[in-house]
Amino acid sequence: MSLRYPIAIEPGDETIAFGVVAADLPGCFSAGDTPDKAMAGAAEATAAWLEVTGETPAPSSIGAMRRNPQFAGWMFDVVEVA
């Protein structure tokens, strides 16, 4: 079964990494020098979080993340975990 977890991506630039948070998975985060590296790291972090905790929380929606003021100005996407 494949799950799709929404992620929030904090914008970065040449000197600050792009940060990624999987809010459905407490403490699951990643970062990268480019959006692509941040996304790759988010997929790895999400898979590792699920494996280590043994938990499989139900994914929320991107809409719910967009409404969260904590993520104002951030970008959104999903990571798919098999």
C-alpha positions in Angstrom: 0.0 0.0 0.0 1.3 3.4 -0.9 0.7 6.5 1.2 1.0 10.2 0.1 2.1 12.5 2.9 1.8 16.3 2.4 4.9 18.3 3.1 5.6 22.0 3.6 8.7 23.4 2.0 10.3 26.4 3.5 11.8 28.6 0.8 15.6 28.9 0.8 18.2 30.6 -1.4 21.9 30.5 -2.2 22.9 30.7 1.5 20.0 29.1 3.3 18.8 25.6 2.7 15.3 24.7 1.7 13.6 23.1 4.8 10.9 20.4 4.6 8.4 19.4 7.3 6.1 16.3 7.2 3.6 17.7 9.8 1.7 14.4 10.0 4.9 12.7 11.3 6.1 14.5 14.5 9.8 15.4 14.3 10.1 14.4 10.6 12.0 17.0 8.7 14.7 17.4 6.1 16.6 20.1 4.2 18.6 20.5 1.0 20.5 23.1 -0.9 18.0 22.9 -3.8 14.3 22.1 -3.8 15.0 18.8 -5.6 17.6 17.8 -2.9 15.1 18.9 -0.2 12.4 16.7 -1.7 14.7 13.7 -2.0 15.6 14.1 1.6 12.0 14.4 2.6 11.1 11.1 0.9 14.0 9.4 2.7 13.1 11.0 6.1 9.5 10.0 5.7 10.3 6.4 4.9 12.8 6.3 7.8 10.3 7.8 10.3 7.7 5.2 9.4 10.2 2.4 9.7 11.7 3.5 13.0 8.4 4.3 14.7 6.4 1.4 13.3 3.5 3.8 13.1 1.5 4.6 10.0 -0.6 7.8 10.7 -3.3 8.6 8.2 -2.1 11.4 5.9 -3.8 14.8 6.1 -4.5 17.0 3.1 -2.3 19.7 1.6 -5.3 22.0 2.1 -5.0 21.5 5.9 -1.3 22.4 5.8 -2.0 25.5 3.7 -4.5 26.7 6.3 -1.9 26.3 9.1 -0.5 29.7 9.8 2.8 28.1 10.8 3.4 27.4 7.1 2.4 30.8 5.7 4.5 31.6 2.6 5.8 28.0 2.3 5.4 25.8 -0.7 3.6 22.4 -0.6 3.9 19.0 -2.2 3.5 15.3 -1.3 5.9 12.5 -0.8 4.8 9.0 -1.7 5.9 6.1 0.5 5.4 2.5 -0.5 
